[in-house]
């Protein structure tokens, strides 16, 4: 794609630069459409029941879904518990951390990484 040669004057150069920016935006938009196609959504709620993927988890797990059995370890910000998921009786380790203590010690970045 050849771009037109700018003629003399600052106004023409600015116009050419704006045109090049628009061309770049259009090509990026096309690339995004190809590599990241939009998901099709179903507007009819009755169809969502039929097309729902049954392998996805329905609910988020909350603290009350577990039985806390014993403390495995303790650290500077909280404890690690041995827990049992009520529904499946599987054992897990759950880290419990004090948000207030982390913020107070200004260690948010260290904990998140």
GROMACS elastic network, one bead per residue, 0.5 to 0.9 nm:
[ bonds ]
;  ai    aj funct       b0    kb
    2     5     6  0.89068   500
    3     6     6  0.89464   500
    3    16     6  0.83010   500
    3    19     6  0.89929   500
    3    20     6  0.79449   500
    4    16     6  0.77991   500
    5    16     6  0.83432   500
    6     9     6  0.83267   500
    6    12     6  0.59459   500
    6    13     6  0.58576   500
    6    15     6  0.87821   500
    6    16     6  0.67496   500
    7    10     6  0.88368   500
    7    12     6  0.61914   500
    7    13     6  0.75841   500
    8    11     6  0.84987   500
    8    12     6  0.69668   500
    8    13     6  0.80455   500
    9    12     6  0.57596   500
    9    13     6  0.69167   500
   10    13     6  0.52045   500
   10    14     6  0.63298   500
   10    15     6  0.86384   500
   11    14     6  0.52860   500
   11    15     6  0.61806   500
   11    16     6  0.86573   500
   12    15     6  0.50037   500
   12    16     6  0.61002   500
   12    17     6  0.85834   500
   13    16     6  0.50601   500
   13    17     6  0.61362   500
   13    18     6  0.86117   500
   14    17     6  0.50451   500
   14    18     6  0.61828   500
   14    19     6  0.86119   500
   15    18     6  0.51455   500
   15    19     6  0.62255   500
   15    20     6  0.86988   500
   16    19     6  0.50301   500
   16    20     6  0.61867   500
   16    21     6  0.86451   500
   17    20     6  0.50776   500
   17    21     6  0.62345   500
   17    22     6  0.87161   500
   18    21     6  0.50890   500
   18    22     6  0.63259   500
   18    23     6  0.87381   500
   19    22     6  0.51386   500
   19    23     6  0.62838   500
   19    24     6  0.87315   500
   20    23     6  0.50300   500
   20    24     6  0.62162   500
   20    25     6  0.86239   500
   21    24     6  0.51108   500
   21    25     6  0.61844   500
   21    26     6  0.86617   500
   22    25     6  0.50316   500
   22    26     6  0.61804   500
   22    27     6  0.86788   500
   23    26     6  0.51596   500
   23    27     6  0.62601   500
   23    28     6  0.86324   500
   24    27     6  0.51980   500
   24    28     6  0.61205   500
   24    29     6  0.85249   500
   25    28     6  0.51723   500
   25    29     6  0.61130   500
   25    30     6  0.87042   500
   26    29     6  0.50722   500
   26    30     6  0.63255   500
   26    31     6  0.87720   500
   27    30     6  0.50815   500
   27    31     6  0.62779   500
   27    32     6  0.86630   500
   28    31     6  0.50368   500
   28    32     6  0.61526   500
   28    33     6  0.86093   500
   29    32     6  0.51174   500
   29    33     6  0.62347   500
   29    34     6  0.87581   500
   30    33     6  0.50934   500
   30    34     6  0.63131   500
   30    35     6  0.87687   500
   31    34     6  0.51762   500
   31    35     6  0.61726   500
   31    36     6  0.81347   500
   32    35     6  0.53119   500
   32    36     6  0.53762   500
   32    37     6  0.74274   500
   33    36     6  0.53852   500
   33    37     6  0.51720   500
   33    38     6  0.74726   500
   34    37     6  0.59988   500
   36    39     6  0.89022   500
   42    45     6  0.73139   500
   42    47     6  0.68398   500
   42    48     6  0.66296   500
   43    46     6  0.88596   500
   43    47     6  0.79895   500
   43    48     6  0.82431   500
   44    47     6  0.54915   500
   44    48     6  0.69313   500
   45    48     6  0.52020   500
   45    49     6  0.69983   500
   46    49     6  0.55843   500
   46    50     6  0.71239   500
   47    50     6  0.51916   500
   47    51     6  0.62241   500
   47    52     6  0.84157   500
   48    51     6  0.51409   500
   48    52     6  0.56336   500
   49    52     6  0.54737   500
   50    53     6  0.86729   500
   51    54     6  0.89686   500
   52    55     6  0.89606   500
   52    56     6  0.86853   500
   53    56     6  0.60209   500
   54    57     6  0.78110   500
   54    58     6  0.85400   500
   55    58     6  0.88923   500
   57    60     6  0.74431   500
   59    62     6  0.89011   500
   61    64     6  0.82050   500
   61    65     6  0.63997   500
   61    66     6  0.87246   500
   62    65     6  0.55975   500
   62    66     6  0.77931   500
   63    66     6  0.59480   500
   63    67     6  0.85955   500
   64    67     6  0.74940   500
   64    86     6  0.87728   500
   65    84     6  0.85423   500
   65    85     6  0.60841   500
   65    86     6  0.57480   500
   65    87     6  0.76832   500
   66    83     6  0.60315   500
   66    84     6  0.53773   500
   66    86     6  0.54459   500
   66    87     6  0.85961   500
   67    82     6  0.86556   500
   67    83     6  0.54408   500
   67    84     6  0.50974   500
   67    85     6  0.65001   500
   67    86     6  0.65459   500
   68    71     6  0.82836   500
   68    81     6  0.66361   500
   68    82     6  0.63205   500
   68    84     6  0.66937   500
   68    94     6  0.89608   500
   69    81     6  0.71437   500
   69    82     6  0.55581   500
   69    83     6  0.54402   500
   69    84     6  0.72575   500
   70    80     6  0.87573   500
   70    81     6  0.57578   500
   70    82     6  0.53762   500
   70    83     6  0.74004   500
   71    74     6  0.76107   500
   71    79     6  0.68383   500
   71    80     6  0.59292   500
   71    82     6  0.61836   500
   72    79     6  0.75794   500
   72    80     6  0.54269   500
   72    81     6  0.53496   500
   72    82     6  0.61666   500
   72    93     6  0.81791   500
   73    78     6  0.88294   500
   73    79     6  0.57889   500
   73    80     6  0.51297   500
   73    81     6  0.72081   500
   74    77     6  0.80816   500
   74    78     6  0.59887   500
   74    80     6  0.61801   500
   74    81     6  0.89554   500
   75    78     6  0.54099   500
   75    79     6  0.60135   500
   75    80     6  0.81508   500
   75    97     6  0.89458   500
   76    79     6  0.84353   500
   76    97     6  0.89062   500
   76   101     6  0.89679   500
   77    96     6  0.81969   500
   77    97     6  0.53416   500
   77    98     6  0.57305   500
   77    99     6  0.81700   500
   77   101     6  0.65497   500
   77   102     6  0.66192   500
   78    95     6  0.74652   500
   78    96     6  0.55134   500
   78    98     6  0.58654   500
   78   101     6  0.89457   500
   79    94     6  0.83600   500
   79    95     6  0.60007   500
   79    96     6  0.52755   500
   79    97     6  0.66371   500
   80    93     6  0.65777   500
   80    94     6  0.55864   500
   80    96     6  0.60251   500
   80    97     6  0.85960   500
   81    92     6  0.82774   500
   81    93     6  0.55639   500
   81    94     6  0.51382   500
   81    95     6  0.63361   500
   81    96     6  0.74627   500
   82    91     6  0.70540   500
   82    92     6  0.59932   500
   82    94     6  0.64919   500
   83    90     6  0.83955   500
   83    91     6  0.57433   500
   83    92     6  0.52921   500
   83    93     6  0.59134   500
   83    94     6  0.66410   500
   84    87     6  0.88093   500
   84    88     6  0.81753   500
   84    89     6  0.56068   500
   84    90     6  0.55299   500
   84    92     6  0.61282   500
   84    93     6  0.85504   500
   85    88     6  0.57928   500
   85    89     6  0.51542   500
   85    90     6  0.55131   500
   85    91     6  0.65247   500
   85    92     6  0.75023   500
   86    89     6  0.54578   500
   86    90     6  0.79110   500
   87    90     6  0.82629   500
   88    91     6  0.88826   500
   97   100     6  0.89609   500
   97   101     6  0.83253   500
   97   102     6  0.80575   500
   98   101     6  0.53269   500
   98   102     6  0.63735   500
   98   103     6  0.88089   500
   99   102     6  0.51508   500
   99   103     6  0.62276   500
   99   104     6  0.85027   500
   99   108     6  0.88072   500
  100   103     6  0.52541   500
  100   104     6  0.59823   500
  100   105     6  0.86046   500
  101   105     6  0.61239   500
  101   106     6  0.84817   500
  101   107     6  0.87743   500
  102   105     6  0.53037   500
  102   106     6  0.61539   500
  102   107     6  0.54233   500
  102   108     6  0.59950   500
  102   111     6  0.78242   500
  103   107     6  0.62789   500
  103   108     6  0.60955   500
  104   107     6  0.78343   500
  105   108     6  0.82250   500
  106   109     6  0.80458   500
  106   110     6  0.88322   500
  107   110     6  0.52547   500
  107   111     6  0.62704   500
  107   112     6  0.86869   500
  108   111     6  0.52854   500
  108   112     6  0.61632   500
  108   113     6  0.86978   500
  109   112     6  0.52374   500
  109   113     6  0.62182   500
  110   113     6  0.54516   500
